[in-house]
Amino acid sequence: AIEKLVDAFPNQSIDFFGALRARIYDDCVRNFIADTGLEGLGSRLVNSREGPPKFEKPFMPVDKLLEYGNLLVEEQENVKRVQLADAYLDGAELAGVGGSSLPEDVQDA
């Protein structure tokens, strides 16, 4: 299972695989909230007679980890695109001093 994940995402750091694991735990928390209900969440978490919630170690099927891995790769690519666009816009002169996109020497002619 680990080999399959590493082979599917060969250039990823250890943090990437930690994020995959965190996504599975996020699912457990979401299920707890759904089961408890938003209205009862506060009373279940604060001074509850049942004590703090306990979560079993979740089952982490490889297909679910691969799915989350692909989603994380898409997120990484989106971040790169936004950073590239920001870098391009930072270097581009969008308007001249007078607010026009025409160069000043052309406007004055």
Secondary structure in CASP SS format (residue, H / E / C, confidence):
PFRMAT SS
TARGET T0000
AUTHOR 0000-0000-0000
METHOD secondary structure of the structure
MODEL  1
A C 1.00
I H 1.00
E H 1.00
K H 1.00
L H 1.00
V H 1.00
D H 1.00
A H 1.00
F C 1.00
P C 1.00
N C 1.00
Q C 1.00
S C 1.00
I H 1.00
D H 1.00
F H 1.00
F H 1.00
G H 1.00
A H 1.00
L H 1.00
R H 1.00
A H 1.00
R H 1.00
I H 1.00
Y H 1.00
D H 1.00
D H 1.00
C H 1.00
V H 1.00
R H 1.00
N H 1.00
F H 1.00
I H 1.00
A H 1.00
D H 1.00
T H 1.00
G C 1.00
L H 1.00
E H 1.00
G H 1.00
L H 1.00
G H 1.00
S H 1.00
R H 1.00
L H 1.00
V C 1.00
N C 1.00
S C 1.00
R C 1.00
E C 1.00
G C 1.00
P C 1.00
P C 1.00
K C 1.00
F C 1.00
E C 1.00
K C 1.00
P C 1.00
F C 1.00
M C 1.00
P C 1.00
V H 1.00
D H 1.00
K H 1.00
L H 1.00
L H 1.00
E H 1.00
Y H 1.00
G H 1.00
N H 1.00
L H 1.00
L H 1.00
V H 1.00
E H 1.00
E H 1.00
Q H 1.00
E H 1.00
N H 1.00
V H 1.00
K H 1.00
R H 1.00
V H 1.00
Q H 1.00
L H 1.00
A H 1.00
D H 1.00
A H 1.00
Y H 1.00
L H 1.00
D H 1.00
G H 1.00
A C 1.00
E C 1.00
L C 1.00
A C 1.00
G C 1.00
V C 1.00
G C 1.00
G C 1.00
S C 1.00
S C 1.00
L C 1.00
P C 1.00
E H 1.00
D H 1.00
V H 1.00
Q H 1.00
D C 1.00
A C 1.00
END
